[in-house]
Amino acid sequence: MRRQAVSASPPERMLDVALAALAPFERMPAMGSPRLGQPCEIPGLRARRVTGFPMQWLHFEAKDLLDVVRLLGDRQDIVGILAADE
């Protein structure tokens, strides 16, 4: 009798995909969009969407460092959350 592979639960799959979305930043940290930082008046803030899920990574790019700030869902008040952090 063959055993079927157990697929990851939705939260596990979401975490795997979100973490995998960080890998391209190692090669090209400037690939995120700076659009979200503008209304929040946070210079250098960049956002990168997570493929297949309604969320995005927020980060800052530096010469030799990638500073990942948060992973936020698209339905959240992202501008309000970032304004409260200042």
N, C-alpha and C positions, 0 to 999 in steps of 0.2 A: 504494500500500500504506500503510495507517494503522499508526502505531506505538502500541502500548499504553503507557499511563502505568505507570511502574515504582513500585510501592508501597514505602513506607519499610520498612526492616528492623525486626524487633521491638525491638532496642535503640534505634534512632532514634525509633520511635513512642513508646516508653516515655519517652524524654527529652523529646520534644515535649509529651506529655500532662502530665508532671511539671512542666515549666516553665509550661505554660498554667494549671496548678492554682494557681500563685502570683498570677495576675492578680486574682482576687477579693479577695485580702488588701489590695491597694492601696485598695480602696473600703471594706472592712470588716475591719480587722485583728483584731477580737475574735471573728471567726466560728469560730476553731479551738476545740477542746475542751480544757478545763483538766484533764481526768481523769488524763492520764498524768503530769502534774507532781506530783500528790498522793502516789502511792506512792514516787516518786523524791525527795520532799521538795525540789522545785525550784519555788519560788513564781514564778508568772507564766508557766510553760512551757505552751504550747498545742500541740495536734497537729491536723493536717488531713489526711485521707486523700486519696489520688490515685485518682480514679475509674478503674476498669478495671484497676488494678494493685495488688498486695498491698504497698503502701508508704504512708508518710505523711511529711509535712513537719513538723518541729518548729521552733517559733519563739517569740519573746517579743514582746509588744506593748508599745509605749511611746506616749506622746502624739503624737509626730511622727515615729516611726521604727518600722520593722518589722525585727526582727533574726532572720533565718532561720538556724537553728543547723545543722540536718542534714536529710537525706533518708534514712530508714531503712526497710528491708524489714520486713514484719510477722513474718517467721519468725526474725528476729534477736532476741536477748535485749535488748530495748530498755531495760528497767529496769537490767539489768546494765551495759550500755554507758554509760548516763547516770550511774550510780553511780560508774563508773570514771573518768569525766571530772571529778568533783568534786575 
